[in-house]
Amino acid sequence: MENFLEFKPSYKRDDGKESLNLYDLTSKDLTLSFSSETGFKEIVTVRPWVESFRDDFKKDLTDLNSLCDELFGLLHESVEKCWRPEEKHFVMMSGGKDSKIICYILKDCEKKFGRDWLGQCVFVHRETNTPSGKSSDIFWEMMKLFGWENRAYEVGRKDEDHVDFSPALIPNGFWPYYYYWHSCFIKNPAELKDWILVTGVYGGELLAPKVQGKVVTPDRYADLKRVVKTGNNYFSIYHNYKGLLEFYLYKPFLRTVFRVHKSLLGSDSIRKRLLILCGDAVPSHKGYQYNWICSEDRLDLVHKLWATSKFRNDFLGQLGDKKDIKIVNEKMGLWGQSLDSRLFGLAMTYGYKINGP
C-alpha cells in the first residue's frame, strides 16, 4: 500500500544476508551482544522508512474546525482504500479516543457499502484499570451501539488469555513476548497468520499534546520515529499476522498533520473535535494499566523452556551469569523490557527453525 507509511523493518547480517525474520540469519557462530538491538554483534536492524518521509512543511493550519473536517475526511479515505472485505480483520479496541474514532469510521463504511463490507471481522478488548472507570463498559456500549455484539470479545484475566508459548508466536527478535489477545476467538495461535491486525495506534502520538510523556515538537515525524523505535515490536507483528493496518499512517493524513500549527497542539482539541464529527456520545477512558501477572505454572514453564533451549546450549559460554534467567512475576513480568525477558524471547526465536510453527 504505497499511500501508507509502513514501519516494516528487517534484519541484516554483516555478510550481506537480509531477512524480515531474525531466525533466518542466526547461527551458533555469532557473538552475543546484550547492548545490541538484535542480541548479536553481527546482525543489525534496517529501518528503510527513517529517511523516506519527512516533516518539512510550513505550519500554516490554524483553524481547528476546517482542519478537523479535512482530517476526518482523510481518515475515511484511509479506511476505504485499504480495507479488504475478503480478508479476516482483528481489531484491537481499547476504548480510548483513537480506536473509537476508527470504529466510528468503520461503522460509517459499513452503512455506506453494506452489511457484508466488514467481512470476517472481530473486535477485541482487554479490561484495564483507568482513572475514568471500567474500559470494558465503554467497549460494550460501543459494540451495542453499532450492533456488533456478535463480533465482540473481551479478553479476561485468566491465565489462558495471555500469550501462549507456541513457536507460532515467537517475538522474532531480542524482545519480550507481544500480547496477542487471541484466545477469546481462536484457540490455535498459528491461525493468527490468517488475520490482519487493526489498531488505532498513532492517533494520540500525532495529535495529542504529549508523546510518551514529552511535549510534542514542531517535527511530528521525528516524534513518531522515536515512538516507533522504542515502543513497538514490529518484527513480531509482521511475523505472526498476515498484515497490519494503521489508518493514521495514511500519507495524505500525515502530510496534513505535519502542517498543523503548534497553537492547536497545546491541548487535545483535535481528537475531541474528531469525536464530535463522529457523533460520539460514549465516554472515552483516559490512561490505562493492564494486569500482566502470570500464573506461577506459566512462569515455571518459561524457565523450563529456557533451560532446555538450543539457544542456551549453543551460547552457554557467552551467557555468563545470564545462563539462568529469572523473570519476576510482578508489574510487566514476562512482557516487560528486562534483559531476562528479552533473552527468553530471543531463545524462542532462535529455536524457531528447529521447532517449526
Residue pairs with C-beta under 8 A, 6 or more apart in sequence:
1 81
1 82
3 81
3 250
3 251
3 252
4 78
4 82
4 246
4 249
4 250
4 251
5 49
5 53
5 249
5 251
5 254
6 49
6 244
6 249
7 47
7 49
7 228
7 232
7 234
7 249
8 20
8 48
8 49
8 234
8 238
9 20
9 45
9 46
9 47
9 48
9 234
9 235
10 18
10 19
10 20
10 45
10 46
10 48
11 18
11 19
11 20
11 21
11 22
11 24
11 25
11 38
11 43
11 44
11 45
11 46
11 235
12 18
12 25
12 43
12 44
12 45
12 46
13 25
13 42
13 43
14 42
14 43
14 44
15 42
17 24
17 25
18 25
18 46
19 25
20 235
20 238
20 239
21 172
21 235
21 239
21 352
22 38
22 43
22 172
22 173
22 174
22 235
22 349
22 350
23 170
23 172
23 349
23 350
23 352
23 353
24 353
25 43
26 40
26 43
26 349
26 350
26 353
28 314
28 315
30 40
30 41
30 42
30 43
31 40
31 41
31 42
31 318
32 39
32 40
32 41
32 315
32 318
32 319
33 39
33 40
33 41
34 322
34 339
36 43
36 44
36 174
37 44
37 45
37 174
38 44
38 45
38 173
38 174
39 173
39 174
39 342
39 343
39 346
40 174
47 229
50 225
53 221
53 251
53 254
54 221
55 219
55 220
55 221
55 222
55 258
57 255
57 258
57 259
58 259
59 218
59 259
59 260
59 261
59 262
60 259
60 261
61 67
61 256
61 259
61 260
61 261
61 264
62 261
62 263
62 264
64 264
64 269
64 270
64 273
65 273
67 256
67 260
67 264
67 270
68 270
68 273
68 274
68 277
69 277
70 256
71 253
71 256
71 257
71 270
71 274
72 274
72 277
72 278
74 250
74 252
74 253
74 256
75 101
75 102
75 105
75 247
75 248
75 250
75 253
75 274
76 105
76 108
76 109
77 250
77 252
78 247
78 248
78 250
78 252
78 253
79 102
79 105
79 106
79 109
79 247
80 109
81 250
82 245
82 247
83 89
83 106
83 109
83 117
83 245
84 119
84 196
85 116
85 117
85 118
85 119
86 119
87 119
87 120
87 196
87 242
87 243
88 119
88 120
88 121
88 194
88 195
88 196
88 242
89 118
89 119
89 120
89 121
89 122
89 195
89 196
89 198
89 245
90 121
90 122
90 124
90 182
90 185
90 192
90 195
90 196
90 197
90 198
90 241
91 99
91 102
91 103
91 106
91 121
91 122
91 123
91 124
91 198
91 199
92 99
92 124
92 125
92 181
92 197
92 198
92 199
92 200
93 99
93 100
93 103
93 123
93 124
93 125
93 139
93 142
93 200
94 125
94 128
94 135
94 200
94 285
94 288
95 125
95 128
95 135
95 136
95 138
95 139
95 142
95 284
95 285
96 200
96 204
96 284
96 285
96 286
96 288
97 203
97 204
97 268
97 271
97 272
97 274
97 275
97 284
98 200
98 201
98 202
98 203
98 204
98 248
98 271
99 199
99 200
100 138
100 142
100 200
100 275
100 278
100 280
100 282
100 284
101 200
101 203
101 271
101 274
101 275
101 278
102 198
102 200
102 203
102 247
103 123
103 142
103 146
104 275
104 278
104 279
104 280
105 247
105 278
106 118
107 146
109 117
110 117
110 118
118 151
121 151
122 151
122 152
122 153
122 185
123 139
123 143
123 148
123 151
123 152
123 153
124 152
124 153
124 154
124 155
124 181
124 182
124 184
124 185
125 135
125 136
125 139
125 152
125 153
125 154
125 155
126 154
126 155
126 179
126 181
126 290
127 134
127 135
127 136
127 154
127 155
127 156
127 157
127 291
128 135
128 285
128 288
128 289
128 290
129 288
129 289
129 290
129 291
130 285
130 286
130 287
130 288
130 289
131 286
131 287
132 283
132 284
132 285
132 286
132 287
133 283
133 285
135 285
135 288
136 154
138 282
138 283
138 284
138 285
139 152
139 154
140 149
140 152
140 154
141 282
142 148
142 282
143 149
143 151
143 152
145 282
153 184
153 185
154 184
155 161
155 181
155 183
155 184
156 184
157 291
159 294
159 295
159 297
159 298
160 183
161 181
161 183
161 184
162 179
162 292
162 294
162 298
163 169
163 177
163 178
163 179
163 180
163 334
163 335
164 180
164 183
164 189
165 177
165 301
165 302
165 305
165 348
166 189
166 190
166 357
167 348
167 351
167 352
167 355
167 356
167 357
168 189
168 190
168 192
168 193
168 240
168 357
169 177
169 178
169 180
169 189
169 192
169 240
170 236
170 239
170 240
170 345
170 348
170 349
170 352
171 177
171 178
171 233
171 235
171 236
171 345
171 346
171 348
171 349
172 233
172 235
172 236
172 238
172 239
172 240
172 349
173 233
173 235
173 236
173 345
173 346
173 349
174 342
174 343
174 345
174 346
174 349
175 233
175 235
175 236
175 342
175 345
175 346
176 332
176 334
176 335
176 336
176 337
176 338
176 341
176 342
176 344
176 345
177 236
177 334
177 335
177 341
177 345
178 233
178 236
178 237
178 240
178 335
179 290
179 335
180 189
180 192
180 240
182 189
182 191
182 192
183 189
186 192
190 357
192 240
192 241
193 240
193 241
193 242
193 357
194 242
195 241
195 242
196 241
196 242
196 243
196 244
196 245
197 237
197 241
197 243
197 244
197 245
198 244
198 245
198 246
198 247
199 244
199 245
199 246
200 247
200 248
201 232
201 246
201 248
202 224
202 227
202 246
202 248
202 249
203 248
203 271
204 211
204 271
205 211
205 223
205 224
205 227
206 220
206 224
206 248
206 254
206 257
207 257
207 265
207 268
207 270
207 271
208 216
208 268
208 271
209 215
209 216
209 265
209 266
209 267
209 268
210 216
211 223
211 226
211 227
212 226
212 227
212 230
212 231
214 223
216 223
216 265
217 223
218 262
220 254
220 257
220 258
220 260
221 254
221 258
228 234
234 244
237 244
238 244
247 253
248 254
260 270
264 270
275 284
292 331
292 332
292 333
292 334
292 335
292 336
293 329
293 330
293 333
294 329
294 333
294 334
296 329
298 334
299 327
299 329
299 333
299 334
302 327
302 334
302 344
303 325
303 326
303 327
305 344
305 347
305 348
306 312
306 325
306 343
306 344
306 347
307 324
309 347
309 348
309 350
309 351
310 347
310 350
310 351
310 354
311 346
311 347
311 350
311 351
312 319
312 323
312 347
314 350
316 323
322 339
322 340
322 343
325 340
325 343
325 344
326 340
327 333
327 334
327 338
327 340
327 341
327 344
328 338
332 338
332 341
333 341
334 341
334 344
335 341
